[in-house]
Amino acid sequence: MAEVTDADFGAEVLASDLPVLVEFTADWCPPCRQMGPVLSSVASEEGDRLKVVQLDVDTNPETTNAYKVLSMPTFMVFRNGEPVKAMVGARPKRRLLEELSDVL
């Protein structure tokens, strides 16, 4: 799964032709680590319709603050450069896909 930073967030997320699911994550966050395999699976299954990336909140404070992310993991879906959906907390793959169905 791709990682994005403050420096390339605009190009990788905001300018993407596909909707982008961004996981705002941290190394110290157990639920974030739990979501790693789930997100990798979603990325491989939905790669033609959805781009999945991670952003480390500790090393990328500008983007984290710009979107007012306070809890990890926070998931945001961006379409056409705008956030269109936000979700907080770990969840099973099936639930995540159900929650994403309206933005895919």
N, C-alpha and C positions, 0 to 999 in steps of 0.2 A: 504494500500500500504506500502511496506517495506521501511524503511529508512536505508541507508548505511552511513558509516563514513570512514575517512581516514584509520582507523585501520582495517576495514573488507572489504574495496573496492576490494582488490585482490581476496579474497575468494568468495565474493558474486557476483562480476561483472566479473572480468577477468578470473576466473576459472569456470564460469558457463557453463553448457552444452547447455543451451538455449541462443539465442541472448538476450541481456539486453538493455532495454531503460532506460537511466538514465536522470532524470530531475535534473539539477543543479538549486536550488531554494533558496529563502530567505523568512523569515517571513514577512519582510517589503515590499515585492513585490506583488502589486495587480494582475498583470497578472499571477503570479505563483499561487496565491490562486484561480484564475479563472480556472486554468488548473487542479486543484485537482479532481473535479468530472469527468472530461474527462479522466484523467489518471486512475482513479479507475475503470471506465467503461471499458476502453481498457484492463486493467489488468484482469478483471473478464472474458471478452469475449475471449481474446487471451492468457490466462494463460498457455495453453498447448503448445504454440509456442513462447511465448515472456514473459520474466520476466520484470516487471516494478518496478523501485525503485526511491527514491528521495535522493539527497545529499544536505544538507544545506551548502551553500558556506561560510557562516560566521563562522561556527564551524568546517569546514573541509578545511582549506586553502591549505593543501598539494596537495590533489587531484584536487582542483579547479585550482591551479597554474600549476600543471603538464599538464593539458589539455587546458591551456590558456583560461579559461572561463572568459569572461568580462561582458556579459550581461545575465540578467535573464528574463524569463526562457531560459536556453539553454538545448536542448535535444541532447543526444548522444546515438547512438546505438553501442554496443560492441558485436563483434562476435569473438570467439576463442581468447579472450584477447586483441583484437585490436579494436580501434574505426573505424567504417565503414560508419558512417553517422552522420552529425551534422545539427541541425536546431535551429534557434533562434526566440523566440517570441511565444506568445499565438496563438492558432489556433483552429478551430472547430474540433470536433472528426472525422468527415468524411475526412477532409483534412489531419489530422494526420495519419489516417489509409491509405490513398492513398500514402502518403509520405513513410510510412513504408512498403508498399507492396513489394518493391524490396529487402527488407532485411529479410522478413519472409519466 
